[in-house]
Amino acid sequence: MTDSSLGSREAVTVVFTWEVKPGKEAEFERWAHGIETEAAAFTGHKGVTWLRPEGKGSRYYAIVRFADTATLDRWMTSPQRASWQRRVEPFGRSAPPKLTTTGLETWFNVPGTPARPPARWKMSLMTILAVYPFALLYDGLVAEHFRSWPLPWRTAVFPIFLAPLLTYAVMPWLSRVLRRWLYPEA
């Protein structure tokens, strides 16, 4: 379930999906509360967010956060989780969990869909497209004002401004603009 290229210290998020049988919603929600309580006591568990269906929908989602892949693996293979998974069978069917990381992949998540991250070469190319114009502007207009600073300090200026700009503005916008290219199957 986990990607071996992920660092063992990188926080992870897993999205679980269940199709709940009609009329079994109350039983499912009692089960959900129980497994949430069990998971909360597990070392490395960082919280869960439940998304309930709207209207006549029957699909529930749980977005579960863990400190790292090792603690996630321990929870996924624990006897406690196995016991809870058996208990849900009479009223809910689960889909395979979706694993995401808190690395670059989060720049490419499509809100509202369980899409897989794009190919790494696409993420790399899009990141270059996003960074290059700002690197050019910074080098041409801003960097000269910091030439007298010690190298570590003047080098820190660029990523301190660029990282939030990319995370909150540029990459979400580019992900929307290039959505069909990034997610051809969606």
Secondary structure by P-SEA (a helix, b strand, c coil): cccccccccbbbbbbbbbbccccaaaaaaaaaaaaaaaaaacccccbbbbbbbcccccbbbbbcccccaaaaaaaaacaaaaaaaaaaccccccccbbbbcccccccccccccccccccaaaaaaaaaaacaaaaaaaaaccccccccccaaaaaacccaaaaaaaacccaaaaaaaacccccccc
